[in-house]
Amino acid sequence: MRLYDELFTLYEFEVVNMRLDKYLKVSRLIKRRTVANEACDAGRVSVNGKVVKASYDVKVGDIIEIAFGNKTVKAEVTQISETTKKEDAKEMYNIL
């Protein structure tokens, strides 16, 4: 029973990291996960100055840069959660 209690408490905490494509979708920086995946594959998304793939694990404090045509969006990850409401999505990052 003790092992069960330990495992249960692990799931009560906030998510520590998440795939980049999923984070971009959940935070609504990019509307669809497939579009986020394609942007990563095309090399238009970088984290902490390095071009990364969609499978990169995003952590709190990472700086994400997304190139939208001739416009670049730079955001700092402040929170990671599996799901969020539309109104609360902007709390997951700070635009720099």
Secondary structure, DSSP 8 states (H G I E B T S, - for coil): -HHHHHHHHHTTS---EEEHHHHHHHTTSSS-HHHHHHHHHTT-EEETTEE--TT-EEETT-EEEEEETTEEEEEEE----S---GGGGGGGEEE-
